[in-house]
């Protein structure tokens, strides 16, 4: 957007140069055609100067809708018409005096007045575009009314009915008590695993328990007849008479 504004300003200054050139030509024609005294020359120069100032005001001051804008544009049109009429006859007389013949003295003023009109319209248009880009854009979004949010009352859910706990069911579903395995059983199992062919007495000796304890913890398959009938060291065999 800034780049466009700078470019329009450069074009505007160039257009002002063209407009000033047309005003200078009209001013020169009016002064040359006037009588040779300062008052006549000042009067003849007034119309182009009035047009120059009017176009500058129109191009630089923003226009708004209303009767004031219409009045200003109307005044500009009247001043431009008067300046064009006066300048036309002055320039036609100057052209005829300095050698132009036929239709040339009457057509030459149209080129000057037409240049002034085109440049003045361009200045007004460029000034309007620069103001349109410079002014912030109006927010045209329609206002949206936001209704207040009303929270609905929260109704607590009814508590679930709790069935009565029967003591007998608690007793039945209670976890069973687990009796830990004695340490002697582990010793016997390890000794039996290390010495698979040993007798009960040897396993009891290796495990550091009594023979009866080893016999109780050993599997039934290990309790063969040979190990069961074998004498235990330290025990005296009892002889039974026939």
Buried (B, 14 or more C-beta within 10 A) or exposed (E): EEEEBEEBEEBBEEBBEBBBBBBEBBBBBBBBBBEEEEEBBEBBBBBBBBBBEBBBEBBEEEBEEEEEBEEBEEEBEEBBEBBBEBBBBBBBBBBBEEEBEEEEBBEBBEEBBEBBBBBBBBBBBBBBBBBEEEEEEEEEEEEEEEEEEEEEEEEEEEEEEEEEEEEEEEEEEEEEEEEEEEEBBEBBBEBBEEEEEBBBBBBBBBBEBBBEBBBEBBEEEBEEEEBEEEEBEEEEEEEEEE
